[in-house]
Amino acid sequence: MELTIVGCSGSLSGPRSPASSYLITAPYRGSTFRLVVDLGAGSLGSLYGLINPAEVDAIAISHLHPDHCIDLCAFHVASRYAPDGPWKPVDLYGPPGTPQRISRAYDPSADSAEPEDLTSTFSFQAWQSVQQIGPFTINTAVMAHPVPTYGMRIATDDAVLAYSADTGPSSALLELARDADLLLCESAFVGDDNPADLHLTGRQAAEHASAAGVGKLMITHVPPWHRPETVLAEARPYFDGPVDLARRGVTVSVAG
């Protein structure tokens, strides 16, 4: 399994990166399966720098805040109007209400009484507690965030990647990340100024990684008003394993 950072800026796109989006690939039936996890503001353009988005096999959306889902609208535009379009519908996994949310966001006409029909672009699938998506077995759990938000445990036969999505401190995240090879964990706050059930600090991300016994920790979702290096420095004393920052365009191997 390989993880490529498409976008890692928290809450909005930033000067170094688009908002949250991650490309996860693994061998599957003689080819490569391409799963995109989240598609936040500006991330589709970044994805074009890595692959042709027409080659995406499935999309998984953790929650319906714009910094994690709004470029589904851009994906729909590309699917319809790119020279190699129309693309075949892609499986889209997301929280309840995903089709309605994206239809409202995309709706191109102020005169339209009906929301945009996106079924030519997406085959909508509601999250289950566990599902098979190509080579990936994905377990989900609801995180501590103001809207329904699904953390993910993405496993192949030889690797486990845990993704926190957006969350405050959460026992569900601990179980989801238990013994994972890599925890991709949000860290949107610095220090002690951290409202409940919203986001994690660097220290809290590291404490979750330590308690869950993960192999490596990767910090992501740092907003533009914080220096990522500050968050990284806050995390390092609280986790004994390797800790790194998610950086746009970086690919890492996830292996047991």
Secondary structure as GFF3:
##gff-version 3
##sequence-region A 1 256
A	DSSP	beta_strand	2	7	.	.	.	ID=ss1
A	DSSP	beta_strand	21	28	.	.	.	ID=ss2
A	DSSP	beta_strand	31	39	.	.	.	ID=ss3
A	DSSP	alpha_helix	43	48	.	.	.	ID=ss4
A	DSSP	three_ten_helix	53	55	.	.	.	ID=ss5
A	DSSP	beta_strand	58	60	.	.	.	ID=ss6
A	DSSP	alpha_helix	66	69	.	.	.	ID=ss7
A	DSSP	alpha_helix	72	81	.	.	.	ID=ss8
A	DSSP	beta_strand	90	94	.	.	.	ID=ss9
A	DSSP	alpha_helix	98	106	.	.	.	ID=ss10
A	DSSP	beta_strand	122	126	.	.	.	ID=ss11
A	DSSP	beta_strand	130	133	.	.	.	ID=ss12
A	DSSP	beta_strand	136	142	.	.	.	ID=ss13
A	DSSP	beta_strand	150	155	.	.	.	ID=ss14
A	DSSP	beta_strand	160	163	.	.	.	ID=ss15
A	DSSP	alpha_helix	171	176	.	.	.	ID=ss16
A	DSSP	beta_strand	182	186	.	.	.	ID=ss17
A	DSSP	alpha_helix	202	212	.	.	.	ID=ss18
A	DSSP	beta_strand	216	220	.	.	.	ID=ss19
A	DSSP	alpha_helix	228	235	.	.	.	ID=ss20
A	DSSP	three_ten_helix	236	238	.	.	.	ID=ss21
A	DSSP	beta_strand	243	245	.	.	.	ID=ss22
A	DSSP	beta_strand	251	253	.	.	.	ID=ss23
###
